[in-house]
Amino acid sequence: MIDADAPIETFEEIDSTVLEARRRAERGQRNPVWLIAKRQTAGRGRRGRAWASLEGNLLATYLGPTDHPPADIALLGFATALAIADAIDGELGAARTTLKWPNDVMVDGAKAAGILIDNGGSWLALAFGVNLASSPKQIDQPTTSLAEALAAAAPAPLVFFERLRPHLRHWFGQLQRVGFEPLRAAWLARAHGLGALARVALGEATVEGRLTGLSSRGELELGTPSGRRLIAAGDVIFTVV
């Protein structure tokens, strides 16, 4: 589904690499490409939220063709999170990186990367931002950057991306060849807040329970007073971690 070795196009400044991918797709472009920006003026995240696009961070979107159903495409978020976590481990060492459902990569308990998937039916755009040089503050959760975690300068965005590519290749390949189960097991081994109490925002509603696992379709498993509940989309807010 994803060509980790696709060519790179870079931009000094652009509104959003995700928006550029959509524009190209709507013009009929399907050739696999990575779009990487130094600065974004209108970055966006999940559910239409603004995406802080700070210089020195990795701001990347993959555009390519697809004939896979949306449920399969959604699993790419888990493969990407595992790849980013592995690449960060290569810089920091193991045991400091965890994964928060559905698509955040955490370092020392704070968000260091996020992932967004845009699916146009015959094309997909896979976007991610990795906080390398700095992290946005005054948002709805703690954040950190690789530079903060290292207490030293972080790799430049394109340098980090080349270190990330082998991990993307590995996890995308696993998903395509073997299916989701090995990714599910690897994700659970890094799961942020597994066993903790949490609230999950589902639009205007919320549900409370204890995070108990991840389903074979990538749904969050939540233990509630009324029993096990599977959640396909939502925002997790921890009450106890």
Secondary structure as GFF3:
##gff-version 3
##sequence-region A 1 241
A	DSSP	beta_strand	8	11	.	.	.	ID=ss1
A	DSSP	alpha_helix	17	26	.	.	.	ID=ss2
A	DSSP	beta_strand	33	37	.	.	.	ID=ss3
A	DSSP	three_ten_helix	46	48	.	.	.	ID=ss4
A	DSSP	beta_strand	58	65	.	.	.	ID=ss5
A	DSSP	alpha_helix	70	74	.	.	.	ID=ss6
A	DSSP	alpha_helix	76	92	.	.	.	ID=ss7
A	DSSP	beta_strand	97	100	.	.	.	ID=ss8
A	DSSP	beta_strand	104	107	.	.	.	ID=ss9
A	DSSP	beta_strand	110	119	.	.	.	ID=ss10
A	DSSP	beta_strand	123	130	.	.	.	ID=ss11
A	DSSP	alpha_helix	146	150	.	.	.	ID=ss12
A	DSSP	alpha_helix	157	177	.	.	.	ID=ss13
A	DSSP	alpha_helix	181	189	.	.	.	ID=ss14
A	DSSP	beta_strand	197	202	.	.	.	ID=ss15
A	DSSP	beta_strand	205	214	.	.	.	ID=ss16
A	DSSP	beta_strand	220	224	.	.	.	ID=ss17
A	DSSP	beta_strand	227	231	.	.	.	ID=ss18
A	DSSP	beta_strand	235	238	.	.	.	ID=ss19
###
